[in-house]
Amino acid sequence: MNLERAAAKMVCAGFHGTMVPKELEDLIARGVGGVVFFSRNVESPQQFADLAADLKDLAKGRPLLTSIDQEGGRVMRLREPFTIIPPMRAVGAANDEKLAREIGRVLARELRAVNVDMNLAPVLDVDTNPDNPVIGARSFGRDADLVARMGCALLRGLQDEGVAACGKHFPGHGDTSQDSHIDLPALNHPLERLLTVELCPFKAAIAAGVAAIMSAHVIFRPIDEKYPATLSEPVLNGLLRKRLMYHGVIISDAMDMKAIADHFGFDEAIVLGARAGIDLFMLCHSHEQQHRAIEMIVKAVESGELSKERVAEAGERLDRLFAKYVKPPTRGPLPPFIGSAEHQAVAQRVIERSDPSSHAVAHDPTEPPPT
């Protein structure tokens, strides 16, 4: 095993601008496993498709995972002329699994057309706390069974069309009253409650073959009093791997969110996360941090803090994901179905079959925070 390239594979890098910066070229040459896109990277569908293709070409034949948050509602990095998908609250209110699956297919067709391999969706959080500042309409609803059914239908639609789904935010961010982009939430729910509410949609998604699961920057005190799920071996290895028997890729929520950045040193957080079971770290802004993460994984293995087997295990899981979902770049004119009347009609059926109150999304003049 080439340790540096194995460590680099565990990094998914974000960047600024609509062209490939030199710093990102260097990271791809170093071996990063993926790239995550935001609206800051998008001018038009054709420009974006070409940008994603350019990045894949820079990997020189090895798989490079391209990913984006295209949930629907307020969290859509690709907007018009792409099909505008209603909030997942509206999809849940429509309560039609066939329609939710078709929404997943619409999302996937348009993403695959512009060279995106993974959608960082669906949100599997159960919206049990009306004071939650970050989930809200991103959730399918307040009933765990509804979230499980709609989430599985949507992720099947995504994966039907060859785009990997990523269920988030494990083991559940729905009952928090704090935003992990800003603070470090903590919950006291006993495991019995987690199993019947928060974990219900994740158990269903695992049974449905979800390609990846994203961790939450939330402390679940009955399981781990000190560390949020992203850094917690009892949560990721104990609960997700051993109890729920999940064998796929675990992705961290963005490591520059304040729940991590303000409470743990960056170097410490990378090593803790890797030891706990993170296979792919989301590092959305700083190229310096992206390089630093690679170096910290290498140093931790060399010092014995992190086992070489854990890094190899992450690489094997990523390889299986890449083999199934990472596709070679396509070039040329885009297919006419992006934003087509047929796709818009699917979104319109959600609106028609759901309560009007579920369509409302608070105005946010800025792009929502990552993941």
Secondary structure, DSSP 8 states (H G I E B T S, - for coil): --HHHHHHHTEEE---SSS--HHHHHHHHHT--EEEE-GGG-S-HHHHHHHHHHHHHHTTTS--EEEE-EEETTEESS-TTS-----HHHHHHHT-HHHHHHHHHHHHHHHHHTT--EE---B------TT-SSSGGGSS-S-HHHHHHHHHHHHHHHHHTT-EEEEEEET--TT-SS-TTTS--EE---HHHHHHTTHHHHHHHHHTT-SEEEE-S-EETTT-SSS-GGG-HIIIIIIIIIIS---SEEE---TTSHHHHTTS-HHHHHHHHHHHT-SBEEE-S-HHHHHHHHHHHHHHHHHTSS-HHHHHHHHHHHHHHHHHH------SS--TTTT-HHHHHHHHHHHHHS-GGGG-----SS-----
